Amino acid sequence: MKASTARSITILGATGSIGASALDLMARHPQRYRVHAVTAQSSVNDLADVAARFDAAIAVIGEPTLERSLRDALQARGVKTRALSGRNALVEAAQAPECDTVLAAIVGSAGLEPTLAAAEAGKRLLLANKEAIVCAGALLMAAVERGGGILLPVDSEHNAIHQCLSGVGKLERDSARLVLTASGGPFLNRTDLDGV
């Protein structure tokens, strides 16, 4: 694949575990992927390190009071990455015409607005945030349809369902429901949930 056809990616939540895993993969295949923008809520130094390592055009810190610190950290690393902050900047990064793919890995409902923005902009949306589907599934699917983009679930549970249902007409027709087990998280050691 030529460098000119490399996917240009914005990573919403670049300093979390999913963002770090995606960046690790991208680092192994620089001819296939390039980073356009990276975001984090408050991890200024980690975000500046990622932006410098991947030569990102934009770095967005969610907490507006940290924008100056991010700008200073980027300058100290000698990079020309543009520092932005706040909710509107997250949306701007998600909609940027310079990127074709957005990895939505911001935890919880905080990632909903930029995820919807990416969908509306017709991006190839890699969804690692289950909460966007749980909180606003109908809105998200409508935004994907209006924008003409593609939604790909990348979190393990909803990707497993996607794989089960993709291109398998009989399973889709004959399945009334799919059950996900709660193997960890807040339900791991609970005994009061029998029959729920």
Secondary structure as UniProt FT lines:
FT   HELIX           3..5
FT   STRAND          7..12
FT   TURN            13..15
FT   HELIX           17..28
FT   TURN            30..32
FT   STRAND          33..40
FT   HELIX           44..54
FT   STRAND          58..61
FT   HELIX           64..66
FT   HELIX           67..76
FT   TURN            77..78
FT   STRAND          82..85
FT   HELIX           87..95
FT   TURN            97..98
FT   STRAND          101..104
FT   HELIX           108..111
FT   HELIX           112..120
FT   TURN            121..122
FT   STRAND          124..127
FT   HELIX           130..147
FT   STRAND          150..153
FT   HELIX           156..165
FT   TURN            166..167
FT   HELIX           169..174
FT   HELIX           185..187
FT   TURN            188..189
FT   TURN            192..195
//
